[in-house]
Amino acid sequence: MHDDRTLVEARLKRVLDERIRPAVYPESVPLEVAVWHAPGEPVPVAEGLAAETEPVEVGARWGAPWGTSWFRVTGTVPEAWAGRTVEAVLDLGFDENMPGFQCEGLVYRPDGTPVKGLNPRNQWVRIGAPVEGGEEVRLHIEAASNPVILDYRPFAPTRLGDKDTAGSAPQYTLARMDLAVLDETVWQLVIDLDVLGELMAELPGDSPRRWEILRAVDRALDAVDLQDVNGTARQARACLTEVLSAPAVPSAHRVSAVGHAHIDSAWLWPLRETVRKVARTAANMTALLDDEPEFVFAMSQAQQWAWVKEHRPEVWARVKKAVADGRFVPAGGMWVESDTNMPGSEAMARQFVHGKRFFLDEFGIENDEAWLPDTFGFAAGLPQIIRAAGAKYLLTQKISWSRTNSFPHHTFRWEGVDGTRIFTHFPPVDTYNCSMRGAEIAHAVRNFKDKGAARHSLAPTGWGDGGGGTTREMVARAARMRDLEGSATVTWKTPSAFFAKAEAEYPEPPVWVGELYLELHRATLTSQAGTKQGNRRSEHLLREAELWSATAAVRTGFPYPYEELDRIWKTVLLHQFHDILPGSSIAWVHREARATYARIAGELNGIIGSAQRALAGEGTVPLVFNAAPHSRSGVPAGGARPAASEGRTALGARPGGGHVLDNGLLRIEVDARGLVVSAHDIESDRETIAPGRAGNLLQLHQDLPNMWDAWDVDEFYRNTVTDLTDADEVAAGEDGASVRIVRSFGGSRVTQVLSLPPGERRLVVDTEVDWHETEKFLKLAFPLDLHAERYASETQFGHFFRPTHTNTSWEAAKFEACNHRFVHLQEPDWGVAVVNDSTYGHDVTRTVRGDRGTTTTVRVSLLRAPRFPDPETDQGPHRFRHALVPGASIGDAVREGWRINLPERRLTGAGEIAPLVTVDRDAVVVTAVKLADDGSGDVVVRFHEAHGARARATLTTGFAATGVEVTDLLERPLADEEPPALDGDRIAVRLRPFELMTLRLKRT
């Protein structure tokens, strides 16, 4: 037989695109259209429906950036269409390649009932099936003219990312507003040919199945009369029946499809627009569930569910019904799909507390899985948190974006820092926006790395990022692939059903230990410094507010601010979403975030001040309140008393220029350039700074990644560096015990103050930068005279070790990494810590000198200046605090990290305030002291082993506790955990390395 394969395939493409698809709507009549453009922010539905409209024609321009236009469309179904299926086809000016990234709409009936959403891949509204003819049609469209930020020329700087700079030029052209007859037979023929054509393209060229499909398609095309597609579509479909009914082979891969619309809680749109995106998507999905009995849709992020409940009660009613039917499924059990690298220990725990509690309270549903398809890598402390929240699975996809190394598994157990293992799945379809195309399903089969041991994978199916969800076309394609020869089988399943089946099939998968590092998007650890500082400060203020409010409530009857803390926690958690905290959202998002953090700080400082005032009472005793988990200056952790004197720091002149700081523990030499050329640990007689090098060195790099500007820093940024050694001023500080340095470079200015607190072994570096650079990267370097093959970075409830060398491509790829409050490097008998109050990104490198000594350089990432999606990223003033801690053990690193983030507060009062809870081991770190969320008055204490070793400790209560329970993060007793005995006011506990424990202390 002659090989005519390419001829038939080309024929299929042209006939399908030019003849069959256009015949889906064979007849149409125009609708009358009128519009009202809301003058500012979105208005309530009732106001939009009642607004006075003006006529508008198809072809008219509409929609200022970020505006809202209310279209009213009216018409009459022709009598001649009686008995047929009729739809309104409403094209607001869509580009079909940009679902979720441009204009969208939500359709309402005149009474305000939502019908469904409109987006580039979902432009229809069903009028009747069949119609009687003569029906009056009246629909209202709340249309959002969201501008296109990520365009066909991606990453181009744009002012459209903030309504204050976006202008008012119309963004869209009204394209089609019609009533049309839907020929369902032709529509089904399109799906038949799509599925078979795509399957055929994925099969080997010598596969008999491919040729069977080719011949069937050829016969079907012969059966189509190009001048009467609608009259001949049925006989064309008949030609395909046999090849569509051939069953899959028994060994076929099993794809579990779950309807999905990954909606970024803010990204290239502001938070307020996400509220509407979620409503549009939820309206669409509940409508699709009504039409498709096998379809299942899952939505994560409790915050988004809460938005629907608050802002769109009519949509919420439909969602609640679909949840009760088991088909609209809460997923993930987190407040938002957060970043997991940067949130602190308690914040990461509270993501699950608030997310799971919302789904339990609203639906009585508890999630077994964490659902994080798009998060930019996963910290090694996360498995323990997932387990402590009562979950046992994790789904993500983003690791497939890694640029250097291909992750070796798709299904595996992930082991965290404490030994907890979580059953984890990466969908081999390599997208969380699967559209059920043949190429995607075939890729999942080929790509699945666990063949032979397992054969189930998940496919999150639907348009996402900007929302939209699953379409009827996707459902129709999945129906044809349910049991189709040559294809994986596709069935709709809930996430829990998939995980249960996958784990039962593969009970002993391979194990991956440590962080799941994404070899991409490393710059998200630094971009938008103001957002990151707001997050860090908010986390620690919340700790203080809970601690002092709980202490005051127990001691004085102070009214514990349950509602205020709940609301503020949810706001902070929302802003940890994986495009807000990482700094990859538009300018509008970060402008609002900075204002939100400032408001939160004011509220929390008010709560803290009121609680401390209640505790202090009246008096003149100078009290120091210590919210850190370790005592300092004689003040116990969680208590208040007068601070002990710590001695003094001497400031002298350095021979050859510069200054010397000496407090009897450290001797710091600052040269005439303002650089630290010596940091001498007096007790151990050990020099910290490598010979011939200088610390406190600011370094400036060119920084233009190949793509994803706010997200990425590419390794070649290191190829060029400017050391900022010229100083405008190096002088003694006004306090007589510090050194002040001023530098200018480019359009920017840096002011630093170096200080050596009395009685403390730490050099504090306060840095203020007035930043006006473009596409630059600013680092702060400390070259250390220290030989270490690995170093520790703090993560949630512990720390994680990374190598300092680059033996393998896996190690070399980690050229920028995350830490929380500290990094720590150590030789067996001596170490150094670098602690911070608000930065996350860093790098550690090592070189061997001519004397064969090793220089290990720690560089803290301070600021970047990408121009997309915010062209003014980080322009303006910033303040950072770091400390160099010579001679530090890992315990010192932990302690100093807390100290720099929780400064003392001073107040006069009646006398000493004892802590609610004390711990007799520094290695056991208390991360939260609070009252139980249920309002019972019980005290909840959460703590973990922080040094990486087994620990025995005694907790002593400063109040009359009547009982103790070990609980999960949601403060529920753990049936399989024997509670420690309460012996008077003492509780003895044993912890494995990095183990997290939550105790609920009963009160009468």
C-alpha positions, 0 to 999 in steps of 0.5 A: 500500500502506498504511504499516504499518511501525510496527505491524509493528516494534512487533509484532516487539519484543513477540513477540520479547521476550515469546514467542520469547526465553522459548522458547529454554529450553522445559523446565528442572529445578532443580539442587541447590546448595551453597556455601562462602564463602572466609573471605578472599582467593581460594584455590587451585582445589584448596582451593575444590573440596575445601571443605565446602559447605552447601545454599543455595536460589535466592533466597538472598543471597550474596557480601560485597564482594570475596568468593569463594564456591564453589558446587557444583551437582549434578543428573541429566539427565531420561531424557525429554530424550534426543537433545536439547541440554541446558545448565546455566543458572547465574544468580548474580544478574546484571544483563545490563546490567553484563557485567564490572562485577559478579559473575562466575564460573569453572566447573570440573569436579570434577577441576579442569578449567576449563569456561568463565566466567560473566558477565551475558551468558554464563550457560550451560554446555553439558552435551551436544548431544545427551544420552543422558538420565540423565547425572549433572551436577556442576559447581563455580563459583568465584564472585567477588562483586565489588561494582558501583562504577559504578552506574546513578547513576554517579560517586556516592562509594562505600566499596566500592572497597576491601575495608578499607572495603566492609563485609560485606553480601551483594551478590547474590541467587542467581537461577537454577540449572537444567538446561534444554533448549536449542531451537537452532531457536528460538535461531537464530530469535531471531538471525535476527529480531534481525539483520533487525530491527536492519538494518531500523531502520538503512535509509532509510524509503523503501528497498525493502530495508527494506520487503522485510525488513519483509514477510518479518518480518511473514510470519515472525511470522504463522508463529509459533504463540504457544502453540507457538513451539517447534513453529513456529519452523522454518517461521518461519525459512523465511520469512526465508531469502530476505531473509537470503540476499540478498548485499551490494552490491559497494560495501558497506563491509568490516568486519573483526571480531576477537574482543576483550575489552579487560580493564582490568588494574586499574580498578574492581577490584584487580589480583588480580581481574584475574588471575581476569577474564583466566582466565574470559575466556580459558576462554570464548574457547577454548571458543567457538573450539572451537564456531565455526570462523571465529571469531578472538580477539585478546588484548593485554597480555603481563602478562595472558597471563603471569598465565594462565600462572602462575595457571591452567595448565589454561587456559594449555594451552588458550590455547597450543593455540589460539595454535598454531592461529592463532585465539587471537592475541597482539596489541599487543606491549606489557606492558600497555595503558599510558598513553602520555602520562606514562611516561618515554622508557625506560619506554615503550620497555620496554613494547614490549621486555617485551611483544614478548619475551614473545610471541616467547619463548612463541609465536615470534610478533612483533607488527606493531601497537600495540594501545591502544583505550582509552588517554587520548591519545597522546604525540608521541614514540610513533611512533618508539618503535613503529618502534624496537620493530619494529612499524609499525601502531597501533590505538586508538579513544579519540580518538572520545571527544573532546568538542570536535573530531571527528578528521578521519580513521579511517585515516591515517599518524601522524607523531611528533616525529622524523618517523617515520610509523605507519599508524594506524586508529581503528575507526569503530564507535566502540567497542572493545566491539562487540556486532555490533548492527545500529546499531553496524555501520551507525554504522561505515559512516556514520561512516567518514571515509575513504569513497571512498579506503578501505572497510575498518575494524576492529570489536573485538568482545566485552564488555570493560573488565571482561572476558567477551569475545565471545559466541556471539550475536555470532558468530551475528550476524556470520555473518548479516552476512557477505554481507547486502544493506543491511549492511556485510560482516563477516568475522573477521580477525586484527589483522595481516590487517586492517592488511595489507589496509587498508594495501594498499588505502590506501597514501597516507592523510592524515598527522597530525603531532604528539600525538593529544590526547584532549579529555577525561580531562585530569585523569588527569595529576594525580589520585592524585599518590602513584601518579604520584610512585611511577612517576617515582621508580621510572623514575629509580631503574631508570636508576640501578640499570642504570647503576651495576650495568653499570658495576660489572659491567664494572669489578669483576665485580659480579653484574649483577642481571638477574632482579631488574631484569627483575621490577622493570621488569615491576612498574613497567610494570604500574602504568603501565596506563591506569587505574593511573598516570592515577589513575582506579582504586579506592582499593584499587588505589592503596593497593597501588600506593603500597606497591608503589612503596615496596617497589621503591624499597627494592629499587632503592636496595639494588641501587644502593648495592651497585653503588656500594660495589663501584665506590667501593672502600675509601677516604676520598675523598668521591665524588659519583655523577652518574647524570644524562646531563650533567656537573655540579659537575665530575662527569661523567655516569655517573661519580663524583669529588669535586665542585667548589665552586660558591660561596655564596648570600646571604640578605638582607632585602628593603625593605618586607618579605620576603627576597632570595636572591642567588648572583651569577647570579640575584637572587630577591625574596620578599615578605612574603606568601612570593611571588616578585615578582622573579627577575632574571637578572643576566647578561642583566639580564632580569626573569623575573616579569611586572610587577605579578605574583608567582610561586610563587602557589598557586591553588585552584579549585572542581573538580566535572566534569560526569562522570568525576570522577577523569578529567575537569577541565572548562574552567569550573573556571577561572571561580572561583579563590582566590589563596592569598596569606595566610601563617602564616609567612615566615622565613629557612630554618635553613640561612641560604640559603633562605626558608620559607613556611607557609600554611593554607587550608580543612583543609590546610596548605602548607610551602614552602622556596625555595632558590637553589643556589650556582653554579646559575641555578635557583630551587628550590621545595620544596612540602609539602602536607598536603591535606584538601580535597574537589573542589578543584584546586591549581595553582602559578603562575609569570607570566612576562614573556615573549612566546611563541606556543608552548612546549615540553613534554618527551615521550618522546625529545624535546619537543613544541610547543603554542601559547600562544594559542587561535585555534582550537577545537583549541588552546582544547581543550588547556587542560590538557596533559602534560609530563614533566620540563620546559616551556620558553618562549622569545623568540629570545634568552632563555627560561625553563624550569619543571622538576619531579620528579613532576608532569605536568599543567599549563596555559599562558596568555597575556595582553597588559598595558596596556604591551602587554607579554605575560604568559605564565603557566605553572601546574603542577597539584599536587593534586585531590580527586575523590570517585569512584572513590576518595572519599579521593583524595590526602588526606594529605601530599605533597611536590613539587619544582619549579625556575624556571630563568630564562635557560634555553635548550632545552638548559638545560631538558633538563639541569635536568629530568634534574638535579632527578629524579636527585639526586647520591649521596655515598659515600667511596671509593678515588678517581674512577670513570670513566663506561662511556660519555661523549658530547661533545655535550649535545644527545645524551642517554643514556637507558640504559646497561645490560648486554644482556638476553641475559646476554652481557655486552655493553653497551647504550647508548640515546641520542637527540638532545634539542634538536630539531636535527641532531647529530654526536657522538662516544661514547667507551667506558670499556672495551675494546669489540670491536665495535658494532651498531645495534639495535632496542629488543629489542637485535637488530641492524638489517639496514638500518642501517650500524653506526658505525665503532669507532675505538679507543674512539670511535664517531662518530654522526649523528642527525636531530632527536630521533632515537633510537638504540640501540648494542650494544657488544661485549665479549670 
